[in-house]
Amino acid sequence: MSQDKIHDEYSLAEAANMLGEKAMELGLIPSFVVRHFPDSRQYYIPNEKESEPLTPEEAYMKLKKLVETTEKA
């Protein structure tokens, strides 16, 4: 996976969104939910009923590990 250009919280959240979409394309997760608030975002992987809310940082790390592990295999 190419290096993500992360400069601030917004770019980190956008990178997490891209990784979530890639994980869905690869069939690694069935869905993910992003709740937007004025000052932050919460991620639910795979959805709000089956997971605890993650910060953008937590979602990015979880999704990055999932995608990279699959790409190496």
mmCIF file of the N, C-alpha and C atoms, coordinates in Angstrom:
data_MODEL
# 
_entry.id   MODEL 
# 
loop_
_atom_site.group_PDB 
_atom_site.id 
_atom_site.type_symbol 
_atom_site.label_atom_id 
_atom_site.label_alt_id 
_atom_site.label_comp_id 
_atom_site.label_asym_id 
_atom_site.label_entity_id 
_atom_site.label_seq_id 
_atom_site.pdbx_PDB_ins_code 
_atom_site.Cartn_x 
_atom_site.Cartn_y 
_atom_site.Cartn_z 
_atom_site.occupancy 
_atom_site.B_iso_or_equiv 
_atom_site.pdbx_formal_charge 
_atom_site.auth_seq_id 
_atom_site.auth_comp_id 
_atom_site.auth_asym_id 
_atom_site.auth_atom_id 
_atom_site.pdbx_PDB_model_num 
ATOM 1   N N  . MET A 1 1  ? 0.851   -1.177  0.000  1.00 0.00 ? 1  MET A N  1 
ATOM 2   C CA . MET A 1 1  ? 0.000   0.000   0.000  1.00 0.00 ? 1  MET A CA 1 
ATOM 3   C C  . MET A 1 1  ? 0.888   1.227   0.000  1.00 0.00 ? 1  MET A C  1 
ATOM 4   N N  . SER A 1 2  ? 0.510   2.224   -0.764 1.00 0.00 ? 2  SER A N  1 
ATOM 5   C CA . SER A 1 2  ? 1.307   3.448   -0.823 1.00 0.00 ? 2  SER A CA 1 
ATOM 6   C C  . SER A 1 2  ? 1.221   4.201   0.492  1.00 0.00 ? 2  SER A C  1 
ATOM 7   N N  . GLN A 1 3  ? 2.191   5.063   0.700  1.00 0.00 ? 3  GLN A N  1 
ATOM 8   C CA . GLN A 1 3  ? 2.216   5.857   1.924  1.00 0.00 ? 3  GLN A CA 1 
ATOM 9   C C  . GLN A 1 3  ? 1.099   6.894   1.893  1.00 0.00 ? 3  GLN A C  1 
ATOM 10  N N  . ASP A 1 4  ? 0.332   6.947   2.948  1.00 0.00 ? 4  ASP A N  1 
ATOM 11  C CA . ASP A 1 4  ? -0.718  7.948   3.070  1.00 0.00 ? 4  ASP A CA 1 
ATOM 12  C C  . ASP A 1 4  ? -0.094  9.260   3.506  1.00 0.00 ? 4  ASP A C  1 
ATOM 13  N N  . LYS A 1 5  ? -0.580  10.354  2.957  1.00 0.00 ? 5  LYS A N  1 
ATOM 14  C CA . LYS A 1 5  ? -0.089  11.672  3.345  1.00 0.00 ? 5  LYS A CA 1 
ATOM 15  C C  . LYS A 1 5  ? -1.018  12.223  4.418  1.00 0.00 ? 5  LYS A C  1 
ATOM 16  N N  . ILE A 1 6  ? -0.578  12.076  5.655  1.00 0.00 ? 6  ILE A N  1 
ATOM 17  C CA . ILE A 1 6  ? -1.383  12.501  6.792  1.00 0.00 ? 6  ILE A CA 1 
ATOM 18  C C  . ILE A 1 6  ? -0.705  13.695  7.446  1.00 0.00 ? 6  ILE A C  1 
ATOM 19  N N  . HIS A 1 7  ? -1.429  14.815  7.449  1.00 0.00 ? 7  HIS A N  1 
ATOM 20  C CA . HIS A 1 7  ? -0.878  16.048  7.992  1.00 0.00 ? 7  HIS A CA 1 
ATOM 21  C C  . HIS A 1 7  ? -1.649  16.551  9.209  1.00 0.00 ? 7  HIS A C  1 
ATOM 22  N N  . ASP A 1 8  ? -2.911  16.127  9.312  1.00 0.00 ? 8  ASP A N  1 
ATOM 23  C CA . ASP A 1 8  ? -3.759  16.622  10.385 1.00 0.00 ? 8  ASP A CA 1 
ATOM 24  C C  . ASP A 1 8  ? -4.899  15.629  10.616 1.00 0.00 ? 8  ASP A C  1 
ATOM 25  N N  . GLU A 1 9  ? -5.802  15.968  11.519 1.00 0.00 ? 9  GLU A N  1 
ATOM 26  C CA . GLU A 1 9  ? -6.897  15.057  11.843 1.00 0.00 ? 9  GLU A CA 1 
ATOM 27  C C  . GLU A 1 9  ? -7.811  14.821  10.647 1.00 0.00 ? 9  GLU A C  1 
ATOM 28  N N  . TYR A 1 10 ? -8.025  15.850  9.837  1.00 0.00 ? 10 TYR A N  1 
ATOM 29  C CA . TYR A 1 10 ? -8.894  15.692  8.668  1.00 0.00 ? 10 TYR A CA 1 
ATOM 30  C C  . TYR A 1 10 ? -8.298  14.706  7.671  1.00 0.00 ? 10 TYR A C  1 
ATOM 31  N N  . SER A 1 11 ? -7.011  14.846  7.357  1.00 0.00 ? 11 SER A N  1 
ATOM 32  C CA . SER A 1 11 ? -6.397  13.934  6.398  1.00 0.00 ? 11 SER A CA 1 
ATOM 33  C C  . SER A 1 11 ? -6.306  12.517  6.966  1.00 0.00 ? 11 SER A C  1 
ATOM 34  N N  . LEU A 1 12 ? -6.155  12.375  8.274  1.00 0.00 ? 12 LEU A N  1 
ATOM 35  C CA . LEU A 1 12 ? -6.168  11.070  8.905  1.00 0.00 ? 12 LEU A CA 1 
ATOM 36  C C  . LEU A 1 12 ? -7.543  10.421  8.749  1.00 0.00 ? 12 LEU A C  1 
ATOM 37  N N  . ALA A 1 13 ? -8.592  11.181  8.987  1.00 0.00 ? 13 ALA A N  1 
ATOM 38  C CA . ALA A 1 13 ? -9.950  10.659  8.843  1.00 0.00 ? 13 ALA A CA 1 
ATOM 39  C C  . ALA A 1 13 ? -10.233 10.274  7.391  1.00 0.00 ? 13 ALA A C  1 
ATOM 40  N N  . GLU A 1 14 ? -9.773  11.071  6.449  1.00 0.00 ? 14 GLU A N  1 
ATOM 41  C CA . GLU A 1 14 ? -9.961  10.750  5.030  1.00 0.00 ? 14 GLU A CA 1 
ATOM 42  C C  . GLU A 1 14 ? -9.203  9.482   4.651  1.00 0.00 ? 14 GLU A C  1 
ATOM 43  N N  . ALA A 1 15 ? -8.008  9.300   5.188  1.00 0.00 ? 15 ALA A N  1 
ATOM 44  C CA . ALA A 1 15 ? -7.232  8.079   4.935  1.00 0.00 ? 15 ALA A CA 1 
ATOM 45  C C  . ALA A 1 15 ? -7.956  6.868   5.521  1.00 0.00 ? 15 ALA A C  1 
ATOM 46  N N  . ALA A 1 16 ? -8.553  7.018   6.700  1.00 0.00 ? 16 ALA A N  1 
ATOM 47  C CA . ALA A 1 16 ? -9.325  5.928   7.304  1.00 0.00 ? 16 ALA A CA 1 
ATOM 48  C C  . ALA A 1 16 ? -10.529 5.583   6.432  1.00 0.00 ? 16 ALA A C  1 
ATOM 49  N N  . ASN A 1 17 ? -11.180 6.594   5.877  1.00 0.00 ? 17 ASN A N  1 
ATOM 50  C CA . ASN A 1 17 ? -12.312 6.348   4.977  1.00 0.00 ? 17 ASN A CA 1 
ATOM 51  C C  . ASN A 1 17 ? -11.864 5.551   3.754  1.00 0.00 ? 17 ASN A C  1 
ATOM 52  N N  . MET A 1 18 ? -10.740 5.939   3.166  1.00 0.00 ? 18 MET A N  1 
ATOM 53  C CA . MET A 1 18 ? -10.231 5.242   1.984  1.00 0.00 ? 18 MET A CA 1 
ATOM 54  C C  . MET A 1 18 ? -9.880  3.791   2.314  1.00 0.00 ? 18 MET A C  1 
ATOM 55  N N  . LEU A 1 19 ? -9.266  3.566   3.470  1.00 0.00 ? 19 LEU A N  1 
ATOM 56  C CA . LEU A 1 19 ? -8.944  2.204   3.875  1.00 0.00 ? 19 LEU A CA 1 
ATOM 57  C C  . LEU A 1 19 ? -10.213 1.387   4.123  1.00 0.00 ? 19 LEU A C  1 
ATOM 58  N N  . GLY A 1 20 ? -11.231 2.008   4.687  1.00 0.00 ? 20 GLY A N  1 
ATOM 59  C CA . GLY A 1 20 ? -12.505 1.319   4.904  1.00 0.00 ? 20 GLY A CA 1 
ATOM 60  C C  . GLY A 1 20 ? -13.134 0.898   3.585  1.00 0.00 ? 20 GLY A C  1 
ATOM 61  N N  . GLU A 1 21 ? -13.094 1.778   2.599  1.00 0.00 ? 21 GLU A N  1 
ATOM 62  C CA . GLU A 1 21 ? -13.628 1.448   1.285  1.00 0.00 ? 21 GLU A CA 1 
ATOM 63  C C  . GLU A 1 21 ? -12.830 0.322   0.631  1.00 0.00 ? 21 GLU A C  1 
ATOM 64  N N  . LYS A 1 22 ? -11.514 0.368   0.765  1.00 0.00 ? 22 LYS A N  1 
ATOM 65  C CA . LYS A 1 22 ? -10.662 -0.681  0.202  1.00 0.00 ? 22 LYS A CA 1 
ATOM 66  C C  . LYS A 1 22 ? -10.937 -2.019  0.893  1.00 0.00 ? 22 LYS A C  1 
ATOM 67  N N  . ALA A 1 23 ? -11.088 -2.010  2.218  1.00 0.00 ? 23 ALA A N  1 
ATOM 68  C CA . ALA A 1 23 ? -11.393 -3.234  2.957  1.00 0.00 ? 23 ALA A CA 1 
ATOM 69  C C  . ALA A 1 23 ? -12.726 -3.823  2.504  1.00 0.00 ? 23 ALA A C  1 
ATOM 70  N N  . MET A 1 24 ? -13.693 -2.979  2.218  1.00 0.00 ? 24 MET A N  1 
ATOM 71  C CA . MET A 1 24 ? -14.975 -3.467  1.711  1.00 0.00 ? 24 MET A CA 1 
ATOM 72  C C  . MET A 1 24 ? -14.808 -4.062  0.316  1.00 0.00 ? 24 MET A C  1 
ATOM 73  N N  . GLU A 1 25 ? -14.053 -3.400  -0.547 1.00 0.00 ? 25 GLU A N  1 
ATOM 74  C CA . GLU A 1 25 ? -13.816 -3.918  -1.901 1.00 0.00 ? 25 GLU A CA 1 
ATOM 75  C C  . GLU A 1 25 ? -13.139 -5.283  -1.859 1.00 0.00 ? 25 GLU A C  1 
ATOM 76  N N  . LEU A 1 26 ? -12.232 -5.463  -0.924 1.00 0.00 ? 26 LEU A N  1 
ATOM 77  C CA . LEU A 1 26 ? -11.521 -6.731  -0.791 1.00 0.00 ? 26 LEU A CA 1 
ATOM 78  C C  . LEU A 1 26 ? -12.354 -7.800  -0.084 1.00 0.00 ? 26 LEU A C  1 
ATOM 79  N N  . GLY A 1 27 ? -13.519 -7.432  0.413  1.00 0.00 ? 27 GLY A N  1 
ATOM 80  C CA . GLY A 1 27 ? -14.390 -8.368  1.104  1.00 0.00 ? 27 GLY A CA 1 
ATOM 81  C C  . GLY A 1 27 ? -13.959 -8.675  2.531  1.00 0.00 ? 27 GLY A C  1 
ATOM 82  N N  . LEU A 1 28 ? -13.141 -7.796  3.113  1.00 0.00 ? 28 LEU A N  1 
ATOM 83  C CA . LEU A 1 28 ? -12.640 -8.021  4.475  1.00 0.00 ? 28 LEU A CA 1 
ATOM 84  C C  . LEU A 1 28 ? -13.648 -7.625  5.543  1.00 0.00 ? 28 LEU A C  1 
ATOM 85  N N  . ILE A 1 29 ? -14.466 -6.635  5.237  1.00 0.00 ? 29 ILE A N  1 
ATOM 86  C CA . ILE A 1 29 ? -15.530 -6.205  6.134  1.00 0.00 ? 29 ILE A CA 1 
ATOM 87  C C  . ILE A 1 29 ? -16.790 -6.004  5.296  1.00 0.00 ? 29 ILE A C  1 
ATOM 88  N N  . PRO A 1 30 ? -17.965 -6.277  5.862  1.00 0.00 ? 30 PRO A N  1 
ATOM 89  C CA . PRO A 1 30 ? -19.190 -6.101  5.079  1.00 0.00 ? 30 PRO A CA 1 
ATOM 90  C C  . PRO A 1 30 ? -19.624 -4.637  4.979  1.00 0.00 ? 30 PRO A C  1 
ATOM 91  N N  . SER A 1 31 ? -19.225 -3.832  5.963  1.00 0.00 ? 31 SER A N  1 
ATOM 92  C CA . SER A 1 31 ? -19.632 -2.425  5.978  1.00 0.00 ? 31 SER A CA 1 
ATOM 93  C C  . SER A 1 31 ? -18.837 -1.690  7.049  1.00 0.00 ? 31 SER A C  1 
ATOM 94  N N  . PHE A 1 32 ? -18.959 -0.369  7.018  1.00 0.00 ? 32 PHE A N  1 
ATOM 95  C CA . PHE A 1 32 ? -18.461 0.447   8.116  1.00 0.00 ? 32 PHE A CA 1 
ATOM 96  C C  . PHE A 1 32 ? -19.273 1.724   8.150  1.00 0.00 ? 32 PHE A C  1 
ATOM 97  N N  . VAL A 1 33 ? -19.404 2.273   9.337  1.00 0.00 ? 33 VAL A N  1 
ATOM 98  C CA . VAL A 1 33 ? -20.217 3.470   9.539  1.00 0.00 ? 33 VAL A CA 1 
ATOM 99  C C  . VAL A 1 33 ? -19.320 4.567   10.081 1.00 0.00 ? 33 VAL A C  1 
ATOM 100 N N  . VAL A 1 34 ? -19.503 5.767   9.532  1.00 0.00 ? 34 VAL A N  1 
ATOM 101 C CA . VAL A 1 34 ? -18.789 6.936   10.036 1.00 0.00 ? 34 VAL A CA 1 
ATOM 102 C C  . VAL A 1 34 ? -19.839 7.942   10.492 1.00 0.00 ? 34 VAL A C  1 
ATOM 103 N N  . ARG A 1 35 ? -19.768 8.301   11.760 1.00 0.00 ? 35 ARG A N  1 
ATOM 104 C CA . ARG A 1 35 ? -20.663 9.332   12.284 1.00 0.00 ? 35 ARG A CA 1 
ATOM 105 C C  . ARG A 1 35 ? -19.875 10.634  12.352 1.00 0.00 ? 35 ARG A C  1 
ATOM 106 N N  . HIS A 1 36 ? -20.392 11.642  11.694 1.00 0.00 ? 36 HIS A N  1 
ATOM 107 C CA . HIS A 1 36 ? -19.731 12.948  11.632 1.00 0.00 ? 36 HIS A CA 1 
ATOM 108 C C  . HIS A 1 36 ? -20.318 13.877  12.690 1.00 0.00 ? 36 HIS A C  1 
ATOM 109 N N  . PHE A 1 37 ? -19.436 14.502  13.428 1.00 0.00 ? 37 PHE A N  1 
ATOM 110 C CA . PHE A 1 37 ? -19.806 15.520  14.402 1.00 0.00 ? 37 PHE A CA 1 
ATOM 111 C C  . PHE A 1 37 ? -19.069 16.794  14.017 1.00 0.00 ? 37 PHE A C  1 
ATOM 112 N N  . PRO A 1 38 ? -19.469 17.941  14.533 1.00 0.00 ? 38 PRO A N  1 
ATOM 113 C CA . PRO A 1 38 ? -18.801 19.190  14.145 1.00 0.00 ? 38 PRO A CA 1 
ATOM 114 C C  . PRO A 1 38 ? -17.286 19.185  14.363 1.00 0.00 ? 38 PRO A C  1 
ATOM 115 N N  . ASP A 1 39 ? -16.830 18.486  15.392 1.00 0.00 ? 39 ASP A N  1 
ATOM 116 C CA . ASP A 1 39 ? -15.399 18.532  15.694 1.00 0.00 ? 39 ASP A CA 1 
ATOM 117 C C  . ASP A 1 39 ? -14.694 17.181  15.617 1.00 0.00 ? 39 ASP A C  1 
ATOM 118 N N  . SER A 1 40 ? -15.412 16.117  15.231 1.00 0.00 ? 40 SER A N  1 
ATOM 119 C CA . SER A 1 40 ? -14.773 14.800  15.190 1.00 0.00 ? 40 SER A CA 1 
ATOM 120 C C  . SER A 1 40 ? -15.608 13.814  14.373 1.00 0.00 ? 40 SER A C  1 
ATOM 121 N N  . ARG A 1 41 ? -15.070 12.615  14.233 1.00 0.00 ? 41 ARG A N  1 
ATOM 122 C CA . ARG A 1 41 ? -15.768 11.514  13.583 1.00 0.00 ? 41 ARG A CA 1 
ATOM 123 C C  . ARG A 1 41 ? -15.633 10.278  14.464 1.00 0.00 ? 41 ARG A C  1 
ATOM 124 N N  . GLN A 1 42 ? -16.633 9.406   14.382 1.00 0.00 ? 42 GLN A N  1 
ATOM 125 C CA . GLN A 1 42 ? -16.578 8.118   15.056 1.00 0.00 ? 42 GLN A CA 1 
ATOM 126 C C  . GLN A 1 42 ? -16.753 7.037   13.996 1.00 0.00 ? 42 GLN A C  1 
ATOM 127 N N  . TYR A 1 43 ? -15.967 5.977   14.111 1.00 0.00 ? 43 TYR A N  1 
ATOM 128 C CA . TYR A 1 43 ? -16.020 4.873   13.161 1.00 0.00 ? 43 TYR A CA 1 
ATOM 129 C C  . TYR A 1 43 ? -16.552 3.634   13.854 1.00 0.00 ? 43 TYR A C  1 
ATOM 130 N N  . TYR A 1 44 ? -17.393 2.914   13.139 1.00 0.00 ? 44 TYR A N  1 
ATOM 131 C CA . TYR A 1 44 ? -17.924 1.646   13.619 1.00 0.00 ? 44 TYR A CA 1 
ATOM 132 C C  . TYR A 1 44 ? -17.613 0.605   12.556 1.00 0.00 ? 44 TYR A C  1 
ATOM 133 N N  . ILE A 1 45 ? -16.838 -0.418  12.945 1.00 0.00 ? 45 ILE A N  1 
ATOM 134 C CA . ILE A 1 45 ? -16.456 -1.453  11.999 1.00 0.00 ? 45 ILE A CA 1 
ATOM 135 C C  . ILE A 1 45 ? -16.905 -2.781  12.581 1.00 0.00 ? 45 ILE A C  1 
ATOM 136 N N  . PRO A 1 46 ? -17.877 -3.501  12.039 1.00 0.00 ? 46 PRO A N  1 
ATOM 137 C CA . PRO A 1 46 ? -18.529 -3.266  10.768 1.00 0.00 ? 46 PRO A CA 1 
ATOM 138 C C  . PRO A 1 46 ? -19.735 -2.330  10.827 1.00 0.00 ? 46 PRO A C  1 
ATOM 139 N N  . ASN A 1 47 ? -20.381 -2.190  11.984 1.00 0.00 ? 47 ASN A N  1 
ATOM 140 C CA . ASN A 1 47 ? -21.544 -1.294  12.051 1.00 0.00 ? 47 ASN A CA 1 
ATOM 141 C C  . ASN A 1 47 ? -21.799 -0.865  13.494 1.00 0.00 ? 47 ASN A C  1 
ATOM 142 N N  . GLU A 1 48 ? -22.801 -0.014  13.664 1.00 0.00 ? 48 GLU A N  1 
ATOM 143 C CA . GLU A 1 48 ? -23.078 0.561   14.991 1.00 0.00 ? 48 GLU A CA 1 
ATOM 144 C C  . GLU A 1 48 ? -23.607 -0.446  16.003 1.00 0.00 ? 48 GLU A C  1 
ATOM 145 N N  . LYS A 1 49 ? -24.230 -1.518  15.548 1.00 0.00 ? 49 LYS A N  1 
ATOM 146 C CA . LYS A 1 49 ? -24.825 -2.481  16.462 1.00 0.00 ? 49 LYS A CA 1 
ATOM 147 C C  . LYS A 1 49 ? -23.832 -3.535  16.935 1.00 0.00 ? 49 LYS A C  1 
ATOM 148 N N  . GLU A 1 50 ? -22.739 -3.721  16.190 1.00 0.00 ? 50 GLU A N  1 
ATOM 149 C CA . GLU A 1 50 ? -21.808 -4.802  16.512 1.00 0.00 ? 50 GLU A CA 1 
ATOM 150 C C  . GLU A 1 50 ? -20.431 -4.326  16.970 1.00 0.00 ? 50 GLU A C  1 
ATOM 151 N N  . SER A 1 51 ? -20.244 -3.035  17.129 1.00 0.00 ? 51 SER A N  1 
ATOM 152 C CA . SER A 1 51 ? -18.915 -2.573  17.520 1.00 0.00 ? 51 SER A CA 1 
ATOM 153 C C  . SER A 1 51 ? -18.985 -1.310  18.366 1.00 0.00 ? 51 SER A C  1 
ATOM 154 N N  . GLU A 1 52 ? -17.889 -1.058  19.039 1.00 0.00 ? 52 GLU A N  1 
ATOM 155 C CA . GLU A 1 52 ? -17.726 0.166   19.820 1.00 0.00 ? 52 GLU A CA 1 
ATOM 156 C C  . GLU A 1 52 ? -17.215 1.267   18.900 1.00 0.00 ? 52 GLU A C  1 
ATOM 157 N N  . PRO A 1 53 ? -17.487 2.533   19.220 1.00 0.00 ? 53 PRO A N  1 
ATOM 158 C CA . PRO A 1 53 ? -16.977 3.612   18.372 1.00 0.00 ? 53 PRO A CA 1 
ATOM 159 C C  . PRO A 1 53 ? -15.454 3.705   18.446 1.00 0.00 ? 53 PRO A C  1 
ATOM 160 N N  . LEU A 1 54 ? -14.843 3.941   17.293 1.00 0.00 ? 54 LEU A N  1 
ATOM 161 C CA . LEU A 1 54 ? -13.398 4.122   17.201 1.00 0.00 ? 54 LEU A CA 1 
ATOM 162 C C  . LEU A 1 54 ? -13.087 5.546   16.795 1.00 0.00 ? 54 LEU A C  1 
ATOM 163 N N  . THR A 1 55 ? -11.984 6.053   17.272 1.00 0.00 ? 55 THR A N  1 
ATOM 164 C CA . THR A 1 55 ? -11.510 7.364   16.821 1.00 0.00 ? 55 THR A CA 1 
ATOM 165 C C  . THR A 1 55 ? -10.941 7.197   15.420 1.00 0.00 ? 55 THR A C  1 
ATOM 166 N N  . PRO A 1 56 ? -10.714 8.284   14.694 1.00 0.00 ? 56 PRO A N  1 
ATOM 167 C CA . PRO A 1 56 ? -10.082 8.158   13.383 1.00 0.00 ? 56 PRO A CA 1 
ATOM 168 C C  . PRO A 1 56 ? -8.731  7.434   13.455 1.00 0.00 ? 56 PRO A C  1 
ATOM 169 N N  . GLU A 1 57 ? -7.959  7.703   14.513 1.00 0.00 ? 57 GLU A N  1 
ATOM 170 C CA . GLU A 1 57 ? -6.655  7.052   14.661 1.00 0.00 ? 57 GLU A CA 1 
ATOM 171 C C  . GLU A 1 57 ? -6.803  5.544   14.831 1.00 0.00 ? 57 GLU A C  1 
ATOM 172 N N  . GLU A 1 58 ? -7.748  5.137   15.695 1.00 0.00 ? 58 GLU A N  1 
ATOM 173 C CA . GLU A 1 58 ? -7.973  3.713   15.932 1.00 0.00 ? 58 GLU A CA 1 
ATOM 174 C C  . GLU A 1 58 ? -8.486  3.017   14.680 1.00 0.00 ? 58 GLU A C  1 
ATOM 175 N N  . ALA A 1 59 ? -9.420  3.665   13.984 1.00 0.00 ? 59 ALA A N  1 
ATOM 176 C CA . ALA A 1 59 ? -9.964  3.081   12.759 1.00 0.00 ? 59 ALA A CA 1 
ATOM 177 C C  . ALA A 1 59 ? -8.880  2.954   11.700 1.00 0.00 ? 59 ALA A C  1 
ATOM 178 N N  . TYR A 1 60 ? -8.057  3.980   11.552 1.00 0.00 ? 60 TYR A N  1 
ATOM 179 C CA . TYR A 1 60 ? -6.975  3.947   10.562 1.00 0.00 ? 60 TYR A CA 1 
ATOM 180 C C  . TYR A 1 60 ? -6.034  2.785   10.830 1.00 0.00 ? 60 TYR A C  1 
ATOM 181 N N  . MET A 1 61 ? -5.602  2.637   12.069 1.00 0.00 ? 61 MET A N  1 
ATOM 182 C CA . MET A 1 61 ? -4.654  1.573   12.400 1.00 0.00 ? 61 MET A CA 1 
ATOM 183 C C  . MET A 1 61 ? -5.280  0.188   12.207 1.00 0.00 ? 61 MET A C  1 
ATOM 184 N N  . LYS A 1 62 ? -6.512  0.015   12.628 1.00 0.00 ? 62 LYS A N  1 
ATOM 185 C CA . LYS A 1 62 ? -7.182  -1.272  12.490 1.00 0.00 ? 62 LYS A CA 1 
ATOM 186 C C  . LYS A 1 62 ? -7.360  -1.630  11.014 1.00 0.00 ? 62 LYS A C  1 
ATOM 187 N N  . LEU A 1 63 ? -7.838  -0.684  10.221 1.00 0.00 ? 63 LEU A N  1 
ATOM 188 C CA . LEU A 1 63 ? -8.070  -0.946  8.806  1.00 0.00 ? 63 LEU A CA 1 
ATOM 189 C C  . LEU A 1 63 ? -6.771  -1.128  8.039  1.00 0.00 ? 63 LEU A C  1 
ATOM 190 N N  . LYS A 1 64 ? -5.758  -0.335  8.385  1.00 0.00 ? 64 LYS A N  1 
ATOM 191 C CA . LYS A 1 64 ? -4.468  -0.452  7.711  1.00 0.00 ? 64 LYS A CA 1 
ATOM 192 C C  . LYS A 1 64 ? -3.884  -1.845  7.942  1.00 0.00 ? 64 LYS A C  1 
ATOM 193 N N  . LYS A 1 65 ? -3.922  -2.313  9.177  1.00 0.00 ? 65 LYS A N  1 
ATOM 194 C CA . LYS A 1 65 ? -3.396  -3.643  9.493  1.00 0.00 ? 65 LYS A CA 1 
ATOM 195 C C  . LYS A 1 65 ? -4.172  -4.716  8.744  1.00 0.00 ? 65 LYS A C  1 
ATOM 196 N N  . LEU A 1 66 ? -5.473  -4.604  8.701  1.00 0.00 ? 66 LEU A N  1 
ATOM 197 C CA . LEU A 1 66 ? -6.318  -5.571  8.020  1.00 0.00 ? 66 LEU A CA 1 
ATOM 198 C C  . LEU A 1 66 ? -6.004  -5.624  6.520  1.00 0.00 ? 66 LEU A C  1 
ATOM 199 N N  . VAL A 1 67 ? -5.920  -4.464  5.887  1.00 0.00 ? 67 VAL A N  1 
ATOM 200 C CA . VAL A 1 67 ? -5.656  -4.400  4.444  1.00 0.00 ? 67 VAL A CA 1 
ATOM 201 C C  . VAL A 1 67 ? -4.244  -4.871  4.129  1.00 0.00 ? 67 VAL A C  1 
ATOM 202 N N  . GLU A 1 68 ? -3.247  -4.414  4.879  1.00 0.00 ? 68 GLU A N  1 
ATOM 203 C CA . GLU A 1 68 ? -1.861  -4.797  4.613  1.00 0.00 ? 68 GLU A CA 1 
ATOM 204 C C  . GLU A 1 68 ? -1.640  -6.291  4.811  1.00 0.00 ? 68 GLU A C  1 
ATOM 205 N N  . THR A 1 69 ? -2.262  -6.871  5.828  1.00 0.00 ? 69 THR A N  1 
ATOM 206 C CA . THR A 1 69 ? -2.136  -8.312  6.070  1.00 0.00 ? 69 THR A CA 1 
ATOM 207 C C  . THR A 1 69 ? -2.679  -9.093  4.886  1.00 0.00 ? 69 THR A C  1 
ATOM 208 N N  . THR A 1 70 ? -3.805  -8.644  4.347  1.00 0.00 ? 70 THR A N  1 
ATOM 209 C CA . THR A 1 70 ? -4.427  -9.330  3.219  1.00 0.00 ? 70 THR A CA 1 
ATOM 210 C C  . THR A 1 70 ? -3.603  -9.155  1.953  1.00 0.00 ? 70 THR A C  1 
ATOM 211 N N  . GLU A 1 71 ? -3.055  -7.969  1.739  1.00 0.00 ? 71 GLU A N  1 
ATOM 212 C CA . GLU A 1 71 ? -2.269  -7.722  0.534  1.00 0.00 ? 71 GLU A CA 1 
ATOM 213 C C  . GLU A 1 71 ? -0.971  -8.520  0.539  1.00 0.00 ? 71 GLU A C  1 
ATOM 214 N N  . LYS A 1 72 ? -0.406  -8.793  1.719  1.00 0.00 ? 72 LYS A N  1 
ATOM 215 C CA . LYS A 1 72 ? 0.843   -9.561  1.814  1.00 0.00 ? 72 LYS A CA 1 
ATOM 216 C C  . LYS A 1 72 ? 0.613   -11.043 1.564  1.00 0.00 ? 72 LYS A C  1 
ATOM 217 N N  . ALA A 1 73 ? -0.611  -11.508 1.868  1.00 0.00 ? 73 ALA A N  1 
ATOM 218 C CA . ALA A 1 73 ? -0.906  -12.944 1.737  1.00 0.00 ? 73 ALA A CA 1 
ATOM 219 C C  . ALA A 1 73 ? -1.058  -13.382 0.290  1.00 0.00 ? 73 ALA A C  1 
# 
